[in-house]
Amino acid sequence: ICLVFFFQAEDGIRDFCLSRGLGDVYKRQVHGGPKRGREAQYASELLAHIRHQNFLDGRYPEVASYITSPGPEGRQLSRATLEAYKIGVGTETFTNEEGERVELPVVYFPMFAPRSSKSKKEEVDVQSISNSNVRLVRNKVRAIGREMKHFQRMEPSPGFWGLFGLNVVPADAEFIVLTEGEYDAMAVYEATGLPAISLPNGASHLPVQVLPWLERFKRIYLWMDNDEVGRENAAAFAKKLGVNRTYLVQPLRGEPNPAKDANDALRAGQNLLEIITAARPMTQDNMTTFSEMRHVVRNRIFKYSENLGLQSEYFAWFNAKLKGFRRGELTIMTGGTGSGKTTLLSQLSLDFCRRGVSTLWGSFEVKNEILMTNMLMQYANTNLTTEKEKFEHYADEFERLPLFFLKFFGSTEVDKIISTVEYAVYTFDIGHVIIDNLQFLLSGQGGRGYDKFDLQDDAIAKLRQLATTRNIHVTL
């Protein structure tokens, strides 16, 4: 029997990248630079050139048809735009859910980084998609078709951070459009001619390593998806980019059918330039206006059920009782030893994490390798000890989740945890923090009776304050 009580208050690592300073968070996915013991590599210029030439020569016509055709199944992008962004086409082998190797048609999105002053003087090879200002560092490989987008990966792995579209940005540009996805960036460029780049990992993360590359722009138009995750992360990203120069792109007032993203707006025939020029910057943290919040209020009224919070796909009772996952709140889960608290939290965290909520796990009772093993089994929804052929497929998918783990174990000072979480929120855009559990976290730190109660009360107060000030959800 599992008895779970929820008390919910409402109110207003080692990274794989080369330039990191946080040693208390362990990242279990490839989002950026090299893993320990392995050297980061640059993408092959020759291979990228061949893949781009495949597109120019009309090879893999099914891929070209998908990205150029209008309608619900196409992306409606012109050949000129695709040439400018140096996309490539081809096929790649992936492992499906049954553990079988399947060959799928894919698009290669090249990601670039600014050249150093020294490398700018070097001659650019003729068989290269780089130019004198930027160099190719990585590729995002993604299967075509919306239902196939989970078949994607970064190459090489490990690799370096890069930005898709950086090669189309003029050296003297003073503003830029930053979108959530690659197709959105190309849609903006297609419709307006404005320089547009995309986030490396969608809505889940704006790496601090790329922030210096964006410092030269006086204005950044941030166009996130018009959904719960996009709206939540837009505010966080604007603070990282600078609230005074970041203009949030939102659907036009009175638009009866607001588009989810820039590519959808293009395909719906909407005026993307008008949408961008109507963008406004965030107001200061301590004040706001109805004008700034008008689109939020509209969404809450017109899409009331959708704005109750991010719904669980696994637990109907969770949606019925708590209405969904929301930031800025603290949830306390209680139950006897062995009642299934960690198992339930693992499933809930995977549920929200796979839909873009960057999650930080603090497991003070169960070691990370055991927790990861159990969570991978839950993610696969199968016993991988008896179906080993499926491991690679699910491990690849699990590795791409925006999922992080604290390296603390056992008794730990709460203030040390909070300082690490605050750094992780800024660095990795964490939206959900799980502390499992309070008993092991505080073990041996207090006396008995009221001293122990005061210690727990103080810890919960600090975590509740953290949830409010950092606009994250803390589950304890």
C-alpha positions as CSV (number, residue, x, y, z in Angstrom):
1,I,0.0,0.0,0.0
2,C,1.4,3.4,-0.9
3,L,0.0,6.3,1.0
4,V,0.9,9.7,-0.4
5,F,0.0,13.1,1.0
6,F,0.6,16.3,-1.0
7,F,1.1,19.6,0.8
8,Q,1.3,22.3,-1.9
9,A,2.0,25.9,-1.3
10,E,1.1,28.4,-4.0
11,D,2.8,31.8,-4.5
12,G,3.1,34.6,-6.7
13,I,27.8,19.1,-12.1
14,R,30.0,18.5,-14.1
15,D,29.1,19.7,-17.6
16,F,30.4,18.1,-20.7
17,C,31.4,21.5,-22.0
18,L,35.0,22.7,-21.8
19,S,34.3,25.9,-19.8
20,R,32.6,24.8,-16.6
21,G,33.1,25.6,-13.0
22,L,30.4,23.6,-11.1
23,G,31.6,20.4,-9.7
24,D,28.6,19.3,-7.8
25,V,26.2,18.6,-10.6
26,Y,26.5,15.6,-12.8
27,K,25.1,15.8,-16.3
28,R,23.9,12.6,-17.8
29,Q,23.4,13.7,-21.4
30,V,25.3,15.1,-24.3
31,H,24.3,18.7,-24.7
32,G,27.6,20.4,-25.3
33,G,31.3,19.6,-24.9
34,P,33.3,16.5,-24.1
35,K,32.6,13.8,-21.6
36,R,35.3,12.9,-19.2
37,G,38.0,10.9,-20.7
38,R,37.1,11.8,-24.2
39,E,38.3,14.6,-26.4
40,A,35.7,16.9,-28.0
41,Q,35.9,16.9,-31.8
42,Y,34.8,19.2,-34.6
43,A,32.4,18.2,-37.3
44,S,33.9,17.2,-40.6
45,E,33.8,20.1,-43.1
46,L,34.2,17.7,-46.0
47,L,31.3,15.5,-44.9
48,A,29.1,18.6,-44.3
49,H,30.0,19.8,-47.8
50,I,29.0,16.5,-49.4
51,R,25.7,16.4,-47.5
52,H,24.9,20.0,-48.6
53,Q,25.9,19.1,-52.2
54,N,23.5,16.2,-52.0
55,F,20.7,18.8,-51.5
56,L,22.0,21.0,-54.3
57,D,22.2,18.0,-56.7
58,G,18.6,16.9,-55.9
59,R,19.6,13.6,-54.2
60,Y,17.2,12.3,-51.6
61,P,14.1,13.9,-53.1
62,E,11.8,12.8,-50.3
63,V,13.8,15.0,-47.9
64,A,13.7,17.9,-50.2
65,S,10.0,17.5,-50.7
66,Y,9.4,17.5,-46.9
67,I,11.3,20.7,-46.3
68,T,10.0,22.7,-49.3
69,S,6.4,21.6,-49.8
70,P,3.5,23.6,-48.4
71,G,0.7,22.1,-46.4
72,P,0.5,20.4,-43.0
73,E,3.2,17.8,-43.8
74,G,5.7,20.2,-45.3
75,R,7.9,23.1,-44.1
76,Q,7.4,25.5,-47.0
77,L,11.0,26.7,-47.2
78,S,12.6,27.9,-50.4
79,R,15.7,26.5,-52.0
80,A,17.5,29.8,-51.5
81,T,16.9,29.8,-47.7
82,L,18.1,26.2,-47.5
83,E,21.2,27.0,-49.4
84,A,21.9,30.0,-47.2
85,Y,21.7,27.9,-44.1
86,K,23.9,25.1,-45.7
87,I,21.5,22.3,-44.7
88,G,22.4,18.8,-45.7
89,V,20.3,15.8,-46.6
90,G,20.9,12.1,-46.5
91,T,20.1,8.9,-44.5
92,E,21.2,7.8,-41.1
93,T,20.8,4.6,-39.1
94,F,18.9,4.7,-35.8
95,T,17.8,2.1,-33.3
96,N,14.1,1.8,-32.9
97,E,12.0,0.8,-29.9
98,E,12.3,-2.9,-30.8
99,G,16.1,-2.7,-30.8
100,E,16.2,-2.9,-34.6
101,R,18.5,-0.8,-36.8
102,V,16.5,1.3,-39.2
103,E,17.7,3.7,-41.9
104,L,15.8,6.9,-42.1
105,P,15.9,10.0,-44.3
106,V,17.3,13.0,-42.4
107,V,18.2,16.7,-42.5
108,Y,21.6,17.9,-41.2
109,F,21.5,21.2,-39.4
110,P,25.1,22.7,-39.3
111,M,26.0,24.6,-36.1
112,F,28.6,27.3,-36.2
113,A,30.8,29.1,-33.7
114,P,32.6,32.5,-34.2
115,R,36.2,32.2,-35.5
116,S,39.0,33.6,-33.4
117,S,40.9,36.6,-34.6
118,K,43.8,34.3,-35.7
119,S,41.6,31.8,-37.5
120,K,39.8,34.6,-39.4
121,K,43.1,35.1,-41.3
122,E,43.3,31.5,-42.4
123,E,42.1,30.7,-45.9
124,V,38.7,28.9,-46.1
125,D,38.8,25.6,-48.0
126,V,36.7,25.4,-51.1
127,Q,35.1,22.2,-49.9
128,S,33.8,23.9,-46.7
129,I,30.5,25.3,-45.6
130,S,32.2,27.6,-43.1
131,N,33.2,31.2,-44.0
132,S,35.7,33.7,-42.8
133,N,33.6,34.7,-39.7
134,V,32.4,31.4,-38.4
135,R,33.4,27.8,-38.5
136,L,31.5,24.5,-38.4
137,V,31.6,22.8,-35.0
138,R,28.7,20.4,-35.0
139,N,25.6,19.0,-36.7
140,K,22.2,18.2,-35.5
141,V,20.8,15.2,-37.3
142,R,17.0,14.9,-37.4
143,A,14.7,12.5,-39.2
144,I,12.0,14.1,-41.3
145,G,8.4,14.1,-40.3
146,R,6.9,15.4,-37.1
147,E,6.1,11.9,-35.8
148,M,9.8,11.0,-36.3
149,K,11.5,13.9,-34.6
150,H,12.5,11.8,-31.7
151,F,15.0,10.2,-34.0
152,Q,17.7,12.8,-33.7
153,R,21.2,13.3,-32.4
154,M,24.2,15.6,-32.3
155,E,27.4,14.7,-34.1
156,P,30.2,14.5,-33.3
157,S,29.7,13.3,-29.8
158,P,31.3,14.7,-27.7
159,G,31.5,18.0,-29.5
160,F,31.5,21.8,-29.0
161,W,28.6,24.3,-28.7
162,G,27.4,25.9,-31.9
163,L,24.4,27.9,-33.2
164,F,22.5,27.0,-36.3
165,G,22.2,30.0,-38.6
166,L,25.2,31.9,-37.3
167,N,26.7,31.8,-40.8
168,V,23.9,34.0,-42.2
169,V,24.4,36.8,-39.7
170,P,26.3,39.7,-41.2
171,A,29.4,40.8,-39.3
172,D,27.9,44.3,-38.8
173,A,24.4,43.1,-37.7
174,E,23.1,45.0,-34.7
175,F,20.0,42.8,-34.1
176,I,19.1,39.2,-34.4
177,V,16.1,36.8,-34.2
178,L,16.6,33.9,-31.8
179,T,14.0,31.0,-32.3
180,E,13.3,27.8,-30.5
181,G,14.0,25.5,-33.5
182,E,15.9,25.3,-36.7
183,Y,12.8,25.3,-39.0
184,D,11.6,28.4,-37.2
185,A,14.9,30.3,-37.8
186,M,14.7,29.5,-41.5
187,A,11.0,30.5,-41.6
188,V,11.9,33.9,-40.2
189,Y,14.7,34.4,-42.7
190,E,12.4,33.1,-45.5
191,A,9.6,35.6,-44.8
192,T,11.6,38.6,-43.6
193,G,15.2,38.4,-44.7
194,L,16.2,39.1,-41.1
195,P,19.2,37.2,-39.7
196,A,17.8,34.4,-37.5
197,I,19.5,31.7,-35.5
198,S,18.1,28.9,-33.3
199,L,18.7,27.6,-29.8
200,P,20.9,24.5,-29.8
201,N,18.5,22.3,-27.7
202,G,15.1,23.9,-28.2
203,A,13.2,25.3,-25.2
204,S,15.0,23.4,-22.6
205,H,18.3,25.2,-22.5
206,L,20.2,28.4,-23.4
207,P,23.9,27.4,-22.8
208,V,25.9,30.1,-21.0
209,Q,28.8,29.2,-23.3
210,V,27.1,30.9,-26.3
211,L,26.2,34.1,-24.5
212,P,29.5,35.9,-25.3
213,W,28.7,35.3,-29.0
214,L,25.5,37.3,-28.6
215,E,26.9,40.3,-26.7
216,R,27.5,42.3,-29.8
217,F,23.8,42.6,-30.7
218,K,22.0,45.7,-29.4
219,R,18.6,43.9,-29.8
220,I,17.6,40.3,-29.7
221,Y,14.1,39.2,-30.8
222,L,13.3,36.0,-28.8
223,W,10.7,33.9,-30.5
224,M,9.8,30.9,-28.4
225,D,6.9,28.5,-29.1
226,N,3.5,29.6,-28.0
227,D,3.1,26.9,-25.4
228,E,3.5,26.5,-21.7
229,V,7.2,25.5,-21.8
230,G,8.1,28.1,-24.4
231,R,6.4,30.9,-22.4
232,E,8.0,29.9,-19.1
233,N,11.5,29.7,-20.5
234,A,11.2,32.9,-22.6
235,A,11.3,34.9,-19.4
236,A,14.3,33.0,-18.0
237,F,16.2,33.3,-21.3
238,A,15.5,37.0,-21.5
239,K,17.1,37.5,-18.1
240,K,20.2,35.6,-19.3
241,L,20.4,37.6,-22.5
242,G,19.6,41.0,-20.9
243,V,16.0,42.1,-20.3
244,N,16.5,45.6,-21.7
245,R,17.7,44.4,-25.1
246,T,15.6,41.2,-25.4
247,Y,12.2,41.6,-27.1
248,L,9.7,38.8,-26.6
249,V,7.9,37.8,-29.8
250,Q,4.3,36.9,-29.1
251,P,1.1,36.3,-31.3
252,L,-0.5,39.5,-32.5
253,R,-3.4,40.9,-30.5
254,G,-6.7,39.8,-31.9
255,E,-5.2,36.9,-34.0
256,P,-8.0,34.3,-34.0
257,N,-5.6,31.4,-34.6
258,P,-2.3,32.2,-33.1
259,A,0.5,30.1,-34.5
260,K,2.5,27.8,-32.2
261,D,5.8,28.8,-33.7
262,A,7.4,30.8,-36.6
263,N,7.3,27.9,-39.1
264,D,3.6,27.4,-38.4
265,A,3.1,31.2,-38.8
266,L,4.8,31.0,-42.2
267,R,2.7,28.1,-43.4
268,A,-0.5,29.8,-42.2
269,G,0.3,32.9,-44.3
270,Q,0.7,35.2,-41.4
271,N,2.9,38.4,-41.6
272,L,6.1,37.4,-39.7
273,L,7.6,40.8,-40.0
274,E,4.6,42.4,-38.4
275,I,4.7,39.8,-35.5
276,I,8.4,40.6,-34.9
277,T,8.1,44.3,-35.0
278,A,5.2,44.2,-32.5
279,A,7.6,42.5,-29.9
280,R,8.2,44.3,-26.6
281,P,10.9,43.9,-24.0
282,M,10.2,42.6,-20.5
283,T,9.5,45.1,-17.8
284,Q,11.5,45.2,-14.5
285,D,11.2,42.3,-12.1
286,N,9.4,44.3,-9.5
287,M,6.7,45.7,-11.7
288,T,4.6,44.8,-14.8
289,T,1.8,46.1,-16.9
290,F,-1.3,44.6,-18.4
291,S,0.1,45.3,-21.8
292,E,3.0,43.0,-21.1
293,M,0.7,40.3,-19.5
294,R,-2.2,40.7,-22.0
295,H,-1.3,37.7,-24.1
296,V,-0.8,35.6,-20.9
297,V,-4.2,36.6,-19.6
298,R,-5.8,35.9,-23.0
299,N,-4.2,32.4,-23.0
300,R,-5.5,31.7,-19.5
301,I,-9.0,32.6,-20.5
302,F,-9.2,31.1,-24.0
303,K,-7.1,28.0,-23.1
304,Y,-8.2,27.7,-19.5
305,S,-7.6,23.9,-19.2
306,E,-4.2,24.1,-20.9
307,N,-3.0,26.7,-18.4
308,L,-3.8,24.8,-15.3
309,G,-0.3,23.4,-15.6
310,L,1.6,20.8,-17.5
311,Q,-0.5,17.6,-17.4
312,S,0.9,14.2,-16.5
313,E,0.5,11.6,-19.3
314,Y,0.7,8.8,-16.8
315,F,-1.3,9.7,-13.7
316,A,-4.9,11.0,-14.1
317,W,-5.2,11.4,-10.3
318,F,-2.2,13.8,-10.3
319,N,-4.0,16.0,-12.8
320,A,-7.3,15.8,-10.9
321,K,-5.7,16.6,-7.5
322,L,-3.0,19.1,-8.4
323,K,-4.2,20.2,-11.9
324,G,-0.7,19.9,-13.3
325,F,2.9,20.9,-13.0
326,R,3.5,24.6,-12.4
327,R,6.6,26.7,-11.6
328,G,7.0,28.7,-8.4
329,E,5.5,26.0,-6.2
330,L,6.7,23.5,-3.6
331,T,5.2,20.0,-3.4
332,I,5.9,17.8,-0.3
333,M,5.4,14.1,-0.8
334,T,5.2,11.8,2.3
335,G,4.9,8.1,2.8
336,G,6.4,5.2,4.7
337,T,9.6,3.5,3.8
338,G,9.3,1.4,0.7
339,S,5.9,2.8,-0.2
340,G,7.1,4.0,-3.7
341,K,7.9,7.7,-3.2
342,T,11.1,7.6,-5.3
343,T,9.5,5.4,-8.0
344,L,6.5,7.8,-8.3
345,L,8.8,10.8,-8.4
346,S,11.0,9.2,-11.1
347,Q,8.0,8.6,-13.3
348,L,6.6,12.1,-12.8
349,S,10.0,13.7,-13.5
350,L,10.4,11.7,-16.7
351,D,6.9,12.6,-17.7
352,F,7.7,16.4,-17.5
353,C,11.3,16.1,-18.5
354,R,10.6,14.4,-21.9
355,R,8.4,17.4,-22.7
356,G,11.1,20.0,-22.2
357,V,11.2,20.7,-18.4
358,S,14.9,20.7,-17.4
359,T,15.1,18.6,-14.3
360,L,17.7,18.4,-11.5
361,W,17.6,15.3,-9.2
362,G,19.1,15.4,-5.7
363,S,19.1,11.8,-4.5
364,F,20.5,11.6,-1.0
365,E,19.5,8.0,-0.3
366,V,19.9,6.1,-3.5
367,K,23.2,6.4,-5.4
368,N,23.0,8.0,-8.8
369,E,23.9,4.9,-10.8
370,I,21.1,2.9,-9.2
371,L,18.6,5.8,-9.7
372,M,19.6,6.2,-13.3
373,T,19.3,2.4,-13.9
374,N,15.8,2.4,-12.5
375,M,14.8,5.6,-14.3
376,L,16.0,4.2,-17.6
377,M,13.9,1.0,-17.1
378,Q,10.9,3.2,-16.3
379,Y,11.6,5.3,-19.4
380,A,11.8,2.2,-21.6
381,N,8.8,0.7,-20.0
382,T,10.4,-2.7,-20.4
383,N,12.9,-5.0,-18.6
384,L,16.2,-4.2,-20.3
385,T,17.9,-7.0,-18.4
386,T,16.0,-9.5,-20.5
387,E,15.7,-7.4,-23.6
388,K,19.2,-6.2,-23.9
389,E,18.9,-5.5,-27.7
390,K,16.7,-2.5,-26.8
391,F,19.2,-0.8,-24.5
392,E,21.0,1.3,-27.1
393,H,17.8,2.8,-28.5
394,Y,16.4,3.8,-25.1
395,A,19.8,4.8,-23.7
396,D,20.3,7.2,-26.7
397,E,16.8,8.8,-26.0
398,F,17.4,8.9,-22.3
399,E,20.8,10.6,-22.8
400,R,19.1,13.4,-24.8
401,L,16.7,14.3,-21.9
402,P,17.4,17.6,-20.1
403,L,18.1,15.6,-17.0
404,F,20.8,16.4,-14.4
405,F,21.9,14.8,-11.1
406,L,23.4,16.3,-8.0
407,K,26.5,14.5,-6.8
408,F,25.8,15.1,-3.1
409,F,24.9,12.0,-1.1
410,G,23.7,11.6,2.5
411,S,23.8,14.4,5.0
412,T,24.5,17.8,3.3
413,E,24.1,21.4,4.3
414,V,21.0,22.9,2.9
415,D,22.7,26.2,2.0
416,K,25.3,24.3,-0.1
417,I,22.5,22.6,-2.0
418,I,20.6,25.8,-2.6
419,S,23.7,27.6,-3.9
420,T,24.4,24.7,-6.3
421,V,20.7,24.7,-7.4
422,E,20.8,28.4,-8.1
423,Y,23.9,28.0,-10.3
424,A,22.3,25.1,-12.1
425,V,19.1,27.1,-12.7
426,Y,21.1,29.9,-14.4
427,T,23.5,27.6,-16.3
428,F,21.1,24.8,-17.3
429,D,17.7,26.6,-17.1
430,I,16.4,24.1,-14.5
431,G,12.6,24.1,-14.1
432,H,12.1,21.2,-11.7
433,V,14.2,20.3,-8.7
434,I,13.6,17.0,-6.8
435,I,15.0,16.5,-3.3
436,D,14.9,12.8,-2.2
437,N,14.7,12.8,0.7
438,L,14.7,15.3,3.6
439,Q,15.4,12.7,6.2
440,F,18.7,11.6,4.6
441,L,19.6,15.2,3.7
442,L,19.4,16.4,7.3
443,S,20.6,13.2,9.0
444,G,23.0,13.9,11.9
445,Q,22.7,17.7,11.6
446,G,20.4,18.4,14.5
447,G,19.6,17.1,18.0
448,R,16.3,15.6,19.1
449,G,12.7,16.7,19.5
450,Y,12.2,20.4,18.8
451,D,15.7,20.9,17.5
452,K,15.0,18.4,14.7
453,F,11.7,20.0,14.0
454,D,13.3,23.4,13.7
455,L,15.9,22.1,11.4
456,Q,13.3,20.6,9.1
457,D,11.2,23.7,9.2
458,D,14.1,25.9,8.3
459,A,15.1,23.6,5.4
460,I,11.5,23.7,4.0
461,A,11.3,27.4,4.4
462,K,14.5,27.9,2.4
463,L,13.4,25.5,-0.4
464,R,10.0,27.2,-0.6
465,Q,11.8,30.6,-0.9
466,L,14.0,29.1,-3.6
467,A,10.9,27.9,-5.6
468,T,9.4,31.4,-5.5
469,T,12.5,33.5,-6.2
470,R,13.8,31.2,-9.0
471,N,10.4,30.4,-10.5
472,I,11.0,26.6,-10.3
473,H,9.0,23.7,-9.0
474,V,10.6,22.0,-6.0
475,T,9.4,18.5,-5.1
476,L,10.5,17.3,-1.7
